[in-house]
């Protein structure tokens, strides 16, 4: 019985972890090429390798701060305790500081909170749909042609010639 409950807890926690994903915004500056930085395949740890000694890693934003002392050439940092949000990762090497970006997104929460600015009744299927700058549906056709709106020049009308007997 206890084994079944433990298995259920592990499966539910795995589903929760799976729905949360980290995105690493790499530093592509040529001066930062000595620091190799990636997420592991499970996207739950930050892996850092450097040609020079890594002294410290700071992960922070307005509401969160985590300082990790490394003093080595490689490091694997668990991201499990980092809350949802956008973070700055500051890798302090012996001779420079390299800045990275890190984002944690919760896809389950995003799907629950996703709302469209329109309902299915508003969509005119098969007729196309136009949206204004605020993503509101434009329900009426414009009074002028799109070519006129873009160029502000009168549009020439094409006439078809009919053959007369």
FIKOL-493831 format. One record per residue: residue number from 1; residue in one letter; x, y, z of N, C-alpha, C in turn. Coordinates in steps of 0.1 Angstrom, whole numbers, plus 5000, padded with zeros to 4 digits. Example, Ala and Ser with C-alpha at 12.3 -4.5 7.8 and 13.67 -1.06 7.14 Angstrom:
FIKOL-493831
    i  aa   n_X   n_Y   n_Z  ca_X  ca_Y  ca_Z   c_X   c_Y   c_Z
    1   A  5132  4943  5078  5123  4955  5078  5132  4967  5078
    2   S  5128  4978  5071  5137  4989  5071  5129  5000  5079
//
This chain:
FIKOL-493831
    i  aa   n_X   n_Y   n_Z  ca_X  ca_Y  ca_Z   c_X   c_Y   c_Z
    1   X  5008  4988  5000  5000  5000  5000  5009  5013  5000
    2   X  5019  5013  5009  5027  5025  5009  5035  5026  4996
    3   X  5039  5015  4991  5047  5015  4978  5038  5021  4967
    4   X  5025  5018  4967  5016  5024  4956  5014  5039  4958
    5   X  5013  5043  4971  5012  5057  4973  5024  5065  4970
    6   X  5036  5059  4973  5048  5066  4969  5050  5066  4954
    7   X  5046  5056  4947  5047  5056  4932  5038  5067  4927
    8   X  5026  5068  4932  5017  5078  4928  5022  5092  4930
    9   X  5028  5095  4941  5034  5108  4944  5045  5111  4935
   10   X  5054  5101  4932  5065  5103  4923  5060  5107  4909
   11   X  5049  5099  4904  5044  5102  4891  5038  5116  4890
   12   X  5030  5120  4900  5024  5133  4900  5034  5144  4901
   13   X  5045  5142  4908  5055  5153  4909  5063  5153  4896
   14   X  5064  5142  4889  5071  5142  4876  5062  5149  4866
   15   X  5049  5148  4866  5041  5155  4857  5042  5170  4860
   16   X  5042  5174  4872  5043  5188  4876  5057  5194  4871
   17   X  5067  5187  4873  5080  5191  4868  5081  5192  4853
   18   X  5074  5182  4846  5074  5182  4831  5067  5195  4826
   19   X  5057  5200  4833  5050  5211  4827  5057  5224  4830
   20   X  5068  5224  4837  5075  5236  4840  5088  5235  4832
   21   X  5091  5245  4824  5103  5244  4816  5112  5256  4817
   22   X  5125  5254  4817  5135  5265  4817  5139  5267  4803
   23   X  5142  5280  4801  5147  5285  4788  5160  5293  4791
   24   X  5171  5288  4786  5184  5295  4788  5186  5305  4776
   25   X  5189  5317  4779  5192  5327  4769  5207  5329  4770
   26   X  5214  5322  4760  5228  5322  4760  5235  5335  4756
   27   X  5247  5337  4762  5255  5348  4758  5263  5345  4746
   28   X  5260  5351  4735  5267  5348  4722  5279  5358  4719
   29   X  5282  5366  4729  5293  5375  4727  5306  5367  4726
   30   X  5315  5370  4716  5327  5363  4714  5336  5363  4726
   31   X  5335  5374  4735  5343  5374  4747  5339  5365  4757
   32   X  5327  5359  4755  5321  5349  4765  5322  5335  4760
   33   X  5329  5333  4750  5330  5319  4744  5337  5309  4753
   34   X  5346  5314  4762  5353  5305  4771  5344  5298  4781
   35   X  5332  5303  4783  5322  5297  4792  5312  5289  4784
   36   X  5312  5276  4784  5302  5268  4778  5290  5267  4788
   37   X  5278  5270  4783  5267  5270  4792  5255  5264  4785
   38   X  5249  5254  4791  5237  5247  4785  5229  5242  4797
   39   X  5216  5238  4793  5208  5231  4802  5210  5216  4799
   40   X  5208  5207  4810  5208  5193  4807  5196  5189  4799
   41   X  5196  5176  4795  5185  5172  4786  5171  5172  4793
   42   X  5171  5171  4806  5158  5172  4814  5154  5186  4816
   43   X  5163  5196  4813  5161  5210  4815  5158  5214  4830
   44   X  5165  5207  4839  5163  5210  4853  5176  5213  4860
   45   X  5187  5214  4852  5200  5218  4857  5208  5226  4847
   46   X  5216  5236  4852  5224  5244  4844  5238  5239  4845
   47   X  5244  5235  4833  5257  5230  4832  5267  5240  4827
   48   X  5277  5243  4834  5287  5253  4831  5301  5247  4830
   49   X  5308  5249  4820  5322  5245  4818  5330  5257  4813
   50   X  5342  5259  4819  5350  5271  4815  5365  5267  4814
   51   X  5371  5275  4806  5386  5273  4804  5393  5280  4816
   52   X  5387  5290  4822  5392  5296  4834  5384  5293  4846
   53   X  5389  5295  4858  5382  5291  4870  5369  5298  4872
   54   X  5358  5291  4875  5345  5297  4878  5345  5299  4893
   55   X  5344  5312  4898  5344  5315  4912  5330  5314  4918
   56   X  5321  5320  4912  5307  5321  4918  5297  5322  4907
   57   X  5285  5317  4910  5273  5319  4901  5262  5325  4909
   58   X  5257  5337  4904  5246  5344  4910  5234  5342  4901
   59   X  5223  5338  4907  5210  5337  4899  5200  5346  4907
   60   X  5195  5356  4900  5187  5366  4907  5177  5373  4898
   61   X  5167  5379  4904  5158  5388  4898  5153  5397  4909
   62   X  5142  5405  4907  5138  5414  4918  5134  5407  4931
   63   X  5128  5395  4930  5123  5389  4942  5131  5377  4946
   64   X  5141  5373  4939  5148  5360  4942  5163  5362  4941
   65   X  5171  5356  4949  5185  5356  4948  5191  5343  4953
   66   X  5200  5337  4945  5207  5325  4949  5222  5327  4945
   67   X  5231  5326  4955  5245  5327  4953  5252  5313  4955
   68   X  5259  5308  4945  5265  5295  4945  5280  5297  4944
   69   X  5288  5292  4953  5302  5293  4952  5307  5280  4945
   70   X  5315  5282  4935  5319  5270  4927  5334  5267  4929
   71   X  5343  5277  4926  5357  5275  4927  5362  5263  4920
   72   X  5358  5262  4907  5362  5251  4898  5360  5254  4884
   73   X  5363  5245  4875  5362  5247  4861  5349  5242  4855
   74   X  5341  5234  4863  5328  5229  4859  5318  5230  4870
   75   X  5306  5231  4866  5295  5231  4877  5282  5227  4871
   76   X  5274  5219  4879  5261  5216  4875  5252  5221  4886
   77   X  5243  5230  4883  5235  5237  4893  5220  5233  4891
   78   X  5215  5228  4901  5201  5224  4901  5192  5236  4901
   79   X  5181  5236  4892  5172  5247  4891  5159  5244  4897
   80   X  5158  5233  4905  5145  5228  4910  5139  5239  4920
   81   X  5146  5246  4927  5141  5256  4937  5138  5270  4932
   82   X  5141  5272  4919  5139  5285  4913  5124  5287  4910
   83   X  5118  5298  4914  5104  5300  4911  5102  5304  4896
   84   X  5090  5305  4893  5086  5309  4879  5090  5324  4877
   85   X  5096  5327  4865  5099  5341  4862  5111  5342  4854
   86   X  5116  5354  4852  5128  5357  4844  5140  5361  4854
   87   X  5152  5355  4851  5163  5356  4860  5176  5360  4852
   88   X  5185  5367  4859  5198  5370  4854  5207  5359  4861
   89   X  5216  5353  4852  5226  5344  4857  5239  5351  4855
   90   X  5247  5353  4866  5259  5360  4865  5270  5350  4869
   91   X  5278  5347  4859  5289  5337  4862  5302  5345  4864
   92   X  5308  5345  4876  5320  5353  4879  5332  5343  4877
   93   X  5340  5346  4867  5352  5339  4864  5363  5346  4870
   94   X  5375  5340  4870  5387  5346  4876  5391  5359  4870
   95   X  5388  5361  4857  5392  5373  4850  5380  5381  4844
   96   X  5368  5377  4845  5357  5384  4839  5343  5379  4845
   97   X  5333  5386  4842  5319  5382  4846  5311  5381  4833
   98   X  5304  5370  4832  5296  5367  4820  5281  5366  4824
   99   X  5273  5373  4817  5259  5374  4820  5250  5365  4811
  100   X  5241  5357  4817  5232  5349  4809  5218  5352  4813
  101   X  5208  5348  4806  5194  5349  4809  5188  5335  4812
  102   X  5178  5335  4821  5171  5322  4824  5156  5325  4826
  103   X  5148  5317  4820  5133  5319  4822  5127  5306  4827
  104   X  5118  5306  4836  5111  5294  4840  5096  5297  4837
  105   X  5090  5289  4829  5076  5290  4825  5068  5278  4830
  106   X  5056  5281  4834  5047  5270  4838  5036  5269  4828
  107   X  5037  5258  4819  5028  5257  4808  5014  5253  4813
  108   X  5012  5246  4824  4999  5243  4829  4992  5255  4833
  109   X  4998  5264  4840  4992  5277  4844  4989  5285  4832
  110   X  4997  5286  4822  4995  5294  4810  4983  5289  4803
  111   X  4981  5276  4802  4970  5271  4795  4957  5273  4802
  112   X  4957  5273  4815  4945  5276  4823  4941  5290  4822
  113   X  4951  5299  4822  4948  5314  4822  4947  5319  4808
  114   X  4949  5311  4798  4949  5316  4784  4934  5320  4780
  115   X  4933  5333  4776  4920  5337  4772  4922  5344  4759
  116   X  4913  5342  4750  4913  5349  4737  4905  5362  4737
  117   X  4909  5372  4730  4902  5384  4730  4889  5384  4722
  118   X  4885  5372  4718  4872  5370  4711  4866  5357  4714
  119   X  4854  5355  4711  4847  5342  4713  4845  5336  4699
  120   X  4841  5323  4699  4839  5316  4687  4828  5322  4678
  121   X  4819  5328  4685  4808  5335  4677  4813  5346  4669
  122   X  4824  5353  4673  4829  5364  4666  4836  5361  4653
  123   X  4841  5348  4652  4849  5344  4641  4840  5341  4629
  124   X  4843  5347  4618  4836  5344  4606  4844  5334  4598
  125   X  4842  5322  4600  4850  5312  4593  4849  5312  4578
  126   X  4860  5310  4572  4860  5309  4557  4861  5323  4551
  127   X  4859  5334  4558  4859  5347  4553  4872  5355  4557
  128   X  4880  5348  4565  4892  5355  4570  4889  5364  4581
  129   X  4899  5369  4588  4896  5377  4600  4907  5388  4601
  130   X  4903  5400  4603  4913  5411  4605  4912  5416  4620
  131   X  4924  5419  4625  4926  5424  4638  4932  5438  4638
  132   X  4928  5446  4648  4934  5459  4649  4946  5458  4658
  133   X  4952  5470  4662  4965  5470  4669  4963  5464  4683
  134   X  4951  5464  4689  4948  5459  4702  4943  5444  4701
  135   X  4944  5438  4690  4939  5425  4687  4924  5423  4688
  136   X  4917  5434  4686  4902  5433  4685  4898  5430  4671
  137   X  4887  5422  4669  4883  5418  4656  4876  5430  4649
  138   X  4880  5432  4637  4874  5442  4628  4863  5435  4621
  139   X  4851  5439  4624  4839  5432  4619  4834  5438  4605
  140   X  4838  5450  4602  4833  5456  4589  4844  5457  4580
  141   X  4841  5457  4567  4851  5459  4556  4856  5474  4556
  142   X  4868  5477  4552  4872  5491  4551  4865  5497  4540
  143   X  4864  5511  4541  4857  5518  4530  4866  5520  4518
  144   X  4879  5519  4520  4889  5521  4509  4896  5508  4507
  145   X  4902  5507  4496  4910  5495  4493  4923  5495  4501
  146   X  4928  5483  4503  4941  5481  4511  4952  5488  4503
  147   X  4952  5487  4490  4962  5494  4482  4962  5509  4484
  148   X  4950  5515  4485  4949  5529  4487  4954  5533  4502
  149   X  4951  5524  4511  4955  5527  4525  4970  5526  4526
  150   X  4977  5517  4519  4991  5516  4519  4999  5526  4511
  151   X  4994  5530  4500  5001  5539  4491  4996  5553  4490
  152   X  4983  5555  4494  4976  5568  4493  4975  5573  4479
  153   X  4975  5564  4469  4974  5568  4455  4961  5561  4450
  154   X  4954  5567  4441  4942  5561  4436  4945  5548  4429
  155   X  4937  5538  4430  4939  5525  4424  4932  5525  4410
  156   X  4939  5521  4400  4934  5520  4387  4925  5508  4386
  157   X  4913  5510  4381  4904  5499  4379  4907  5492  4366
  158   X  4907  5479  4366  4909  5471  4354  4896  5468  4347
  159   X  4895  5471  4334  4883  5468  4327  4886  5457  4318
  160   X  4876  5449  4317  4877  5437  4307  4870  5442  4295
  161   X  4877  5439  4284  4871  5442  4271  4863  5430  4266
  162   X  4851  5434  4260  4843  5424  4254  4843  5426  4239
  163   X  4843  5415  4233  4843  5415  4218  4829  5418  4213
  164   X  4829  5428  4204  4816  5431  4198  4815  5425  4184
  165   X  4803  5422  4180  4800  5416  4167  4799  5427  4156
//
